[in-house]
Amino acid sequence: MARQGSRGGAESKKMSSELFTLTYGALVTQLCKDYENDEDVNKQLDKMGYNIGVRLIEDFLARSNVGRCHDFRETADVIAKVAFKMYLGITPSITNWSPAGDEFSLILENNPLVDFVELPDNHSSLIYSNLLCGVLRGALEMVQMAVDVKFVQDTLKGDGVTEIRMKFIRRIEDNLPAGEE
Amino acid sequence: MTVHNLYLFDRNGICLHYSEWNRKKQAGISKEEEFKLMYGMLFSIRSFVSKMSPLDMKEGFLSFQTSKYKLHYYETPTGLKVVMNTDLGVGNIRDVLHQIYSYIYVEYVVKNPLCSLNETIQSELFRSKLDTFVRSLPFFSARAG
């Protein structure tokens, strides 16, 4: 994605968004070849995303200088307006808050990952962009938030928009390391 | 003004990196014990500071000083802790510690897929970048004051 490594301007790097989209496509295609069924591919995508997320959060914090969020609403705002903007160049809208304020949806008007994609009939249960769920889960886990992330609508499956549902599960408390008096 | 040493801890209390520049006296215990002692103290002082705070606080524990040295502390939301000991002439260096995090740790460890995140940093590149960075700080001086 038109991802800018803005470190004071000196080393701004831009990458073609087409190359990014095609690279992601090649990755998913390879996974579809390597695994028999779509569930396994979805699982792999989530796992890869998770591993990206736990590192990406550090880059995010280093670049954005965002501090700790005070509540889940602030977290939602930072994800949509800062993180998605920074890494994918889009700003999803935040809607459908649960009454308890622990669940919300990110609506992606256009998902840059699926620019050239059409799901073939034999992959009807493939969650093509599932990597994103893993990234969000991994990144938030590193800032002491356990969340559940899943796609509930997908333009690839004929829905009007792409919707990612995020549910807050619990705060992860840090513990004193073992062997400490 | 001078820099004595620097510790880098991960969220689980593992010492990812230690280096020293102008430390004239050692603690007299093994390095492992020293790291444990340091982390234990940081852990306690953090919880002490937040429990005792009369106001809601944002940053929490920043630094403490004795008659001889000053300990500067910086923690990221992900729980990475940067600890630098300097002499007493050094003021607030939060931004310097943040730079160590964002320009050196993130660039040369997090972005290096071969560097594991939860164990001692082996990367020679990281070491040398960190050393160069610290030596170029305005308050770094090889002579202890």
Interface residues (C-beta under 8 A of the other chain):
Chain A: R7 V54 R55 I57 E58 D59 L61 A62 R63 N65 V66 G67 R68 M142 V143 Q144 D174 L176 P177 G179 E180 E181
Chain B: R11 N12 G13 I14 K36 Y39 G40 F43 K58 T76 P77 T78 G79 L80 H98 Y101 S102 Y103 Y105 V106 V110 K111 L117
